[in-house]
Amino acid sequence: MVDEALMWSTQWLSRFAVALGGFLIFVGIMMIGIFVLTFFGFANVSILESEKFRMLSLGALLAIGVLDLVSGIIIRRR
């Protein structure tokens, strides 16, 4: 009974780590793409300079950082 619970927990954690890793890879590719578009002048991100959007973008970056930290801890424990 304990082995089954441990096995289920390990499988769930593995699936969660894979899903979180895939999400972070996707977000990283999107961030690189936005940077490249902005760097070459194809996208205008001056709207993010207002106070409301600045806090939103900083919150999004914080959330991505926390998710990255969680995935690193999960991978380290495996």
Residue frames as qw, qx, qy, qz and C-alpha x, y, z in Angstrom:
[[0.000, 0.886, 0.464, 0.000, 0.00, 0.00, 0.00],
 [0.284, -0.821, 0.117, 0.481, 2.80, 2.43, 0.87],
 [0.440, -0.154, 0.608, 0.642, 4.70, 1.44, -2.27],
 [0.264, 0.613, 0.654, 0.357, 1.66, 2.19, -4.43],
 [0.097, -0.954, -0.236, 0.157, 1.21, 5.62, -2.85],
 [0.394, -0.639, 0.345, 0.563, 4.90, 6.40, -3.27],
 [0.427, 0.126, 0.686, 0.575, 4.85, 5.22, -6.88],
 [0.163, 0.803, 0.542, 0.188, 1.75, 7.32, -7.64],
 [0.231, -0.912, -0.030, 0.337, 3.36, 10.34, -5.99],
 [0.440, -0.406, 0.510, 0.618, 6.55, 9.90, -7.99],
 [0.362, 0.391, 0.693, 0.485, 4.65, 9.49, -11.27],
 [0.036, 0.913, 0.406, 0.002, 2.53, 12.55, -10.57],
 [0.318, -0.809, 0.167, 0.466, 5.61, 14.61, -9.73],
 [0.462, -0.120, 0.621, 0.621, 7.34, 13.45, -12.91],
 [0.260, 0.631, 0.634, 0.365, 4.37, 14.39, -15.06],
 [0.127, -0.951, -0.219, 0.179, 4.10, 17.75, -13.34],
 [0.421, -0.600, 0.348, 0.585, 7.81, 18.42, -13.89],
 [0.413, 0.174, 0.670, 0.591, 7.50, 17.56, -17.59],
 [0.116, 0.813, 0.534, 0.201, 4.44, 19.79, -18.01],
 [0.258, -0.912, -0.037, 0.317, 6.06, 22.67, -16.14],
 [0.480, -0.365, 0.483, 0.635, 9.27, 22.30, -18.13],
 [0.351, 0.436, 0.657, 0.506, 7.34, 22.37, -21.41],
 [0.026, -0.929, -0.369, -0.011, 5.49, 25.49, -20.32],
 [0.368, -0.793, 0.162, 0.458, 8.72, 27.23, -19.33],
 [0.482, -0.050, 0.589, 0.646, 10.36, 26.34, -22.64],
 [0.220, 0.693, 0.590, 0.351, 7.36, 27.79, -24.47],
 [0.180, -0.956, -0.174, 0.154, 7.45, 31.00, -22.42],
 [0.492, -0.548, 0.344, 0.583, 11.21, 31.31, -22.96],
 [0.427, 0.245, 0.620, 0.612, 10.83, 30.99, -26.73],
 [0.065, 0.860, 0.464, 0.203, 8.09, 33.62, -26.69],
 [0.337, -0.878, 0.005, 0.340, 10.23, 36.01, -24.63],
 [0.499, -0.275, 0.487, 0.662, 13.20, 35.57, -26.98],
 [0.318, 0.511, 0.630, 0.491, 10.93, 36.19, -29.96],
 [0.083, -0.947, -0.311, -0.003, 9.52, 39.37, -28.43],
 [0.450, -0.695, 0.208, 0.520, 13.03, 40.57, -27.64],
 [0.473, 0.013, 0.580, 0.663, 14.21, 39.98, -31.20],
 [0.181, 0.724, 0.562, 0.358, 11.16, 41.74, -32.67],
 [0.235, -0.947, -0.148, 0.162, 11.68, 44.69, -30.35],
 [0.552, -0.492, 0.324, 0.590, 15.43, 44.82, -30.94],
 [0.369, 0.125, 0.597, 0.702, 15.04, 45.04, -34.71],
 [0.153, 0.207, 0.028, -0.966, 12.22, 47.59, -34.44],
 [0.263, -0.221, -0.787, -0.513, 9.33, 45.41, -35.65],
 [0.438, -0.632, -0.639, -0.009, 7.40, 45.70, -32.38],
 [0.007, -0.568, 0.193, -0.800, 6.75, 48.76, -30.26],
 [0.575, -0.402, -0.678, 0.218, 6.66, 48.02, -26.54],
 [0.092, 0.285, -0.233, 0.925, 6.46, 51.62, -25.38],
 [0.596, -0.493, -0.293, -0.562, 2.95, 50.88, -24.03],
 [0.796, -0.297, -0.476, 0.227, 4.65, 48.88, -21.26],
 [0.349, 0.254, -0.319, 0.844, 6.23, 52.07, -19.93],
 [0.440, -0.566, -0.069, -0.694, 3.03, 53.18, -18.18],
 [0.248, -0.403, 0.706, -0.527, 2.81, 52.38, -14.47],
 [0.833, 0.001, 0.271, -0.482, -0.11, 49.96, -14.82],
 [0.905, 0.363, -0.213, -0.066, 1.53, 47.78, -17.45],
 [0.256, 0.620, -0.662, 0.335, 4.94, 47.96, -15.81],
 [0.485, -0.320, 0.657, -0.480, 3.58, 46.31, -12.66],
 [0.914, 0.199, 0.139, -0.325, 1.79, 43.70, -14.79],
 [0.732, 0.535, -0.413, 0.085, 4.93, 42.80, -16.72],
 [0.018, 0.545, -0.718, 0.433, 7.01, 42.67, -13.53],
 [0.712, -0.156, 0.489, -0.479, 4.40, 40.40, -11.94],
 [0.920, 0.342, -0.086, -0.172, 4.50, 38.12, -14.98],
 [0.490, 0.588, -0.590, 0.258, 8.30, 37.93, -14.80],
 [0.318, -0.433, 0.674, -0.507, 8.10, 37.17, -11.08],
 [0.875, 0.034, 0.283, -0.393, 5.60, 34.37, -11.71],
 [0.825, 0.473, -0.311, 0.013, 7.84, 32.88, -14.41],
 [0.183, 0.595, -0.674, 0.398, 10.81, 33.06, -12.05],
 [0.582, -0.285, 0.580, -0.494, 8.90, 31.29, -9.27],
 [0.940, 0.223, 0.074, -0.248, 7.78, 28.57, -11.69],
 [0.618, 0.589, -0.491, 0.174, 11.37, 28.18, -12.84],
 [0.144, -0.517, 0.700, -0.471, 12.53, 27.84, -9.24],
 [0.798, -0.084, 0.411, -0.433, 9.86, 25.21, -8.52],
 [0.909, 0.381, -0.142, -0.093, 10.81, 23.20, -11.60],
 [0.359, 0.626, -0.622, 0.304, 14.49, 23.38, -10.61],
 [0.427, -0.386, 0.659, -0.484, 13.68, 22.06, -7.14],
 [0.911, 0.121, 0.218, -0.329, 11.61, 19.23, -8.62],
 [0.778, 0.523, -0.340, 0.065, 14.37, 18.27, -11.04],
 [0.072, 0.622, -0.669, 0.401, 16.99, 18.46, -8.28],
 [0.641, -0.271, 0.554, -0.457, 14.99, 16.11, -6.06],
 [0.944, 0.265, -0.005, -0.198, 14.75, 13.51, -8.81]]
